[in-house]
Amino acid sequence: MNLDFFNDLINKVKESDFVQNFMTELSDYLEKNAGKGVNELSTQENKKITNNREENCLYQVVDFSSNGVYLQNTNNNVIFEETEIPQELKDKISNDYILRYKDGKYIYEEELTENFMNSMVSVQEFQKIKEDFINDSNILEIDSNTQYKVESRENDYTILSYGDNKTMKVPNELIPFFAKEQSILHYKDGKFN
């Protein structure tokens, strides 16, 4: 094979005005838009984080990351990484702590966190509560697609309504901690979601 042929071809391509113009335009475009992709990505990430923040909403600390804290929105259960939490607050909190987003910043909810921690039970105790509830309530005989509405929450139990004005008492350990009055729940695998 003749290498002179390829060298001549390459030299002709280099001399071509079309190729030179293309290279010049491409260089200009790249210089002008060099940081744009990174800025657009940063803007999208900021919008995503900002969209996860709701005024006066409660968040449960799920885990820590090298950049911040993973939080779960207690209204919709969405988990996201929050990178704008002051180090002072990070030093105070741990997994399962409750934060409130208010006036553009996160606030540690000490009393609510304590109540949440006190509501947790051991696995054995939870199993016993679940078994007793199943035996006492006959819930397994109710259609699995039934929706239950939280009517009221008491210290030890929650009143749920369902069907044609029927109600039942359910131990609070089987109800999501953040369920509010009028919340709609479904029963599955021994607890309400």
C-alpha positions as CSV (number, residue, x, y, z in Angstrom):
1,M,0.0,0.0,0.0
2,N,1.3,3.4,-0.9
3,L,1.6,5.8,2.1
4,D,2.2,8.8,-0.1
5,F,-1.4,8.4,-1.3
6,F,-2.8,8.8,2.2
7,N,-0.4,11.7,3.1
8,D,-1.5,13.5,-0.1
9,L,-5.2,12.9,0.8
10,I,-4.7,14.2,4.4
11,N,-2.9,17.3,3.2
12,K,-5.7,18.1,0.7
13,V,-8.3,17.7,3.5
14,K,-6.3,20.1,5.7
15,E,-6.1,22.6,2.9
16,S,-9.8,22.4,2.1
17,D,-11.7,25.6,3.1
18,F,-14.7,23.6,4.1
19,V,-12.7,21.6,6.8
20,Q,-10.9,24.8,8.0
21,N,-14.2,26.7,8.3
22,F,-15.8,23.8,10.1
23,M,-12.9,23.5,12.6
24,T,-13.0,27.3,13.2
25,E,-16.8,27.3,13.8
26,L,-16.6,24.3,16.1
27,S,-13.8,25.8,18.1
28,D,-15.7,29.1,18.5
29,Y,-18.9,27.2,19.5
30,L,-17.1,25.1,22.1
31,E,-15.3,28.2,23.6
32,K,-18.6,30.1,23.8
33,N,-20.5,27.2,25.5
34,A,-17.7,25.6,27.5
35,G,-19.3,25.9,31.0
36,K,-22.9,25.9,29.9
37,G,-23.5,22.1,30.4
38,V,-22.2,22.2,33.9
39,N,-24.2,25.3,34.8
40,E,-27.4,23.8,33.3
41,L,-26.8,20.6,35.3
42,S,-26.2,22.6,38.5
43,T,-29.4,24.5,37.9
44,Q,-31.4,21.4,37.4
45,E,-30.0,19.8,40.6
46,N,-30.8,23.0,42.5
47,K,-34.4,23.0,41.2
48,K,-34.7,19.3,42.1
49,I,-33.6,20.0,45.7
50,T,-35.7,23.1,46.0
51,N,-38.8,21.2,44.7
52,N,-38.3,18.7,47.5
53,R,-38.5,21.4,50.2
54,E,-42.0,22.3,51.4
55,E,-42.7,25.1,53.8
56,N,-43.7,23.8,57.3
57,C,-43.2,20.2,56.2
58,L,-41.7,17.4,58.4
59,Y,-38.7,15.4,57.2
60,Q,-37.3,12.2,58.8
61,V,-33.5,11.7,58.6
62,V,-32.9,8.5,56.7
63,D,-29.1,8.5,56.3
64,F,-26.0,10.6,55.9
65,S,-24.0,11.2,52.8
66,S,-20.6,12.8,52.1
67,N,-22.5,15.8,50.7
68,G,-25.3,16.1,53.2
69,V,-28.3,14.2,54.6
70,Y,-30.9,11.9,53.0
71,L,-34.4,13.1,54.1
72,Q,-37.8,11.5,53.7
73,N,-40.7,13.8,53.2
74,T,-43.4,12.6,55.7
75,N,-46.2,13.8,53.5
76,N,-45.3,11.9,50.3
77,N,-42.5,9.5,51.5
78,V,-40.1,10.9,48.8
79,I,-36.5,10.4,49.8
80,F,-33.9,12.9,48.5
81,E,-30.4,14.1,49.4
82,E,-30.3,17.5,51.0
83,T,-27.0,19.2,50.7
84,E,-27.8,22.5,52.2
85,I,-28.0,21.6,55.9
86,P,-25.6,23.6,58.2
87,Q,-22.8,21.5,59.9
88,E,-24.1,22.7,63.3
89,L,-27.4,21.0,62.7
90,K,-25.8,17.9,61.2
91,D,-23.8,17.5,64.4
92,K,-27.0,17.5,66.5
93,I,-29.0,14.9,64.4
94,S,-29.0,11.2,63.8
95,N,-31.0,8.7,61.8
96,D,-34.8,8.9,62.4
97,Y,-34.6,12.4,63.8
98,I,-37.3,14.7,62.7
99,L,-36.7,18.1,61.0
100,R,-39.1,20.8,59.9
101,Y,-38.5,23.1,57.0
102,K,-39.6,26.6,58.0
103,D,-38.7,30.0,56.7
104,G,-36.1,28.7,54.4
105,K,-34.2,26.5,56.8
106,Y,-34.3,23.2,58.6
107,I,-35.2,23.1,62.3
108,Y,-34.6,20.1,64.6
109,E,-38.0,19.0,66.2
110,E,-36.7,17.7,69.5
111,E,-40.1,16.9,71.1
112,L,-41.5,15.3,68.0
113,T,-38.3,13.2,67.6
114,E,-38.6,12.0,71.2
115,N,-42.3,11.1,70.6
116,F,-41.4,9.2,67.5
117,M,-38.5,7.3,69.2
118,N,-40.8,6.4,72.1
119,S,-43.4,5.1,69.7
120,M,-41.0,2.5,68.3
121,V,-41.3,-1.1,69.6
122,S,-39.1,-4.2,69.4
123,V,-39.8,-6.7,66.6
124,Q,-41.2,-9.2,69.0
125,E,-43.5,-6.7,70.6
126,F,-44.6,-5.6,67.2
127,Q,-45.4,-9.2,66.1
128,K,-47.5,-9.7,69.3
129,I,-49.4,-6.5,68.7
130,K,-50.1,-7.4,65.1
131,E,-51.2,-11.0,66.0
132,D,-53.5,-9.7,68.7
133,F,-55.0,-7.1,66.4
134,I,-55.6,-9.7,63.6
135,N,-57.3,-12.1,66.1
136,D,-59.4,-9.4,67.8
137,S,-60.5,-7.4,64.8
138,N,-61.2,-10.0,62.1
139,I,-59.5,-7.7,59.6
140,L,-58.5,-10.6,57.4
141,E,-62.2,-11.1,56.6
142,I,-62.5,-7.5,55.2
143,D,-61.8,-7.0,51.5
144,S,-58.1,-6.3,50.9
145,N,-58.9,-3.3,48.7
146,T,-60.8,-1.5,51.5
147,Q,-59.7,2.1,52.3
148,Y,-59.5,3.2,55.9
149,K,-59.8,6.8,56.9
150,V,-58.1,8.1,60.1
151,E,-60.9,9.6,62.2
152,S,-58.9,10.3,65.4
153,R,-55.7,9.5,67.1
154,E,-55.5,8.8,70.8
155,N,-52.6,8.0,73.1
156,D,-52.6,4.2,72.5
157,Y,-54.9,3.7,69.5
158,T,-56.3,5.2,66.3
159,I,-59.9,5.1,65.2
160,L,-60.3,4.2,61.6
161,S,-63.5,4.3,59.6
162,Y,-64.3,2.1,56.6
163,G,-67.2,0.8,54.5
164,D,-70.7,1.8,55.5
165,N,-69.9,3.9,58.6
166,K,-68.0,1.1,60.3
167,T,-65.1,1.9,62.7
168,M,-62.3,0.0,64.4
169,K,-59.7,0.7,67.0
170,V,-56.2,0.0,65.8
171,P,-53.0,0.1,68.0
172,N,-50.9,3.0,67.1
173,E,-47.9,0.7,66.5
174,L,-49.7,-0.5,63.3
175,I,-50.4,3.0,62.0
176,P,-47.8,5.1,60.3
177,F,-46.5,7.6,62.9
178,F,-47.1,10.6,60.6
179,A,-50.7,9.7,59.5
180,K,-53.0,12.6,60.1
181,E,-56.7,12.8,60.6
182,Q,-58.5,12.2,57.3
183,S,-55.5,10.3,55.9
184,I,-56.5,7.3,53.8
185,L,-54.7,4.0,54.6
186,H,-54.6,0.5,53.2
187,Y,-54.0,-2.7,55.2
188,K,-51.3,-4.9,53.9
189,D,-48.9,-7.5,55.5
190,G,-50.1,-6.8,59.1
191,K,-49.9,-3.0,59.1
192,F,-51.5,0.1,57.6
193,N,-49.8,2.1,54.9
